């Protein structure tokens, strides 16, 4: 669904300052009552097609209050210093580490959206709903794989490929957050889910 928002730029930037803390904070002190889900988002291509990308996740267990409190998103900027460029953690800055800290339960990435350019005429596209499931365990760390995002996906072909790069990503996470107890990490890369009529491809 495509919509034009006059003040979208300000709204999205404001969002970056809040929930985008999911996209790898500089320091991390996990709560013992919560758990972590970790992984990467990797972009195909050398230059971003759009200015802002958002990946939404929701709790699939619990009551309405639980689901509302634990919903979130990962936001990634495709424009830095007025230049279209990636600014990730490794892989020529095209791979972004993310850490989600939430209450224990079952969750899923359910939708993505992107803003084609900043400014009052910026246009937002939102995907169909899908489900890339994952679990968060109390005091634990769950690896949910790499979400490989294809910017220039042809209509009718997958946009996101879910794949297991556990060893590679765990090494990068150890580099960035050396004090976390990564020995507790469980590899739970999902092998199936709701593909949203072919938007998602689970590789295993």
C-alpha positions, 0 to 999 in steps of 0.5 A: 500500500502506497501513501504520501505523507507530508511530515513523514520525514520528521516522523521517521527520524523521530522513530529512529531515536526510539525503537531503533535501539533494537538495531545494535545499541553501543552498550548492552546490559540485558535484563535477567527477566527478559531474553535476546533475539539476535541476527543480521539484515543484509542488503543486496546491491552496492547502493541503497534504493531507498532512504529508510527501511523498517522491519516490524516484529510482533509477539505472537503469544500473550494477551493484547497488553503483552503484544502491544508492549512487546511490538517493535521495529528495526529501522535502517537508514539508506542515506548518510550525510546526504549520500545514499550509502550503507552503514552496517557492521560488516560485509562492506557495510551491507550487513547490520547486526541487530539485537532485540530484547523483549519478554519471553514468548513467541514472536515473528517479523511480520512486515517491512516498509520503506521510504523512497526518499526523505522529504514532504513528497516521500512515498512509503511502501508497506509489504503484505503481512508474513511471519518469520517466527522466533522465540525469546527465552528468559535469560537466553540468546536466540539466533534467528538467522540472516534476513537477506533483503533484495532491494530490486526484487522482481514482482512475484519473486522473494524479497527476503531470504532467511538463511543460517549464518550462525558461525559468521554472525556469532563471530561478528556479535562477539567482536561488537559485544565481547562482554555478553555471554554468547556461549548461551546462544541457541541457533534457531534459524527458522526453516518455515513460516508464512511466506506472504504469498512468496515474499519470504523464502526460507533457505535451509 
